Amino acid sequence: MKKKTFSKEEKLKVLEEAKSSGVPATLDRYVSNNPATYYSWKKK
């Protein structure tokens, strides 16, 4: 299975949605529940 590459704009959208909807719900929708991906994006 090929990994999805997110653009900078898509990453920002996911981070904003996580603020409003909560991190677990957003991770389930976008990055298949891999919190390391979310937190590495947030750090940048």
N, C-alpha and C positions, 0 to 999 in steps of 0.2 A: 504494500500500500504506500502510495506516494505521500510525503508530508506536505502540508499546506504551508506556503510561505506567506506571511502577512506583511502588507505594506505598512509604512509608518502611520498612515491615516487609519488603517484598520486596527492597528495596535492601540492607538489613542481612543478609538471608538470603544474597544473592548474594555479599556481601563476606565473610561467614563461610565460605561454601563455597570461595571463592577461596583462603582461607588454608589449607584442608585439601586441596583437590584441585589447586591450582595455578591461576594466573591464565589462561593460554591455554585450558585445558580449560573453565573456567567461562565465559569470554567466548564461546567457540563455542556453548555451550548457551543462554546468555541474551541477550547483547547483540550478536550476530552479529559478533563479533571486532572491536569498536570499542573499543580500549583507552582512548581519551579519556573515554568514558562511565564506565568503571570507575574511573579515577583521579580524575575529578571527584566521584564519589560518595564515594570514600575520603577525599578532602580535606575534605569536609563532615563 
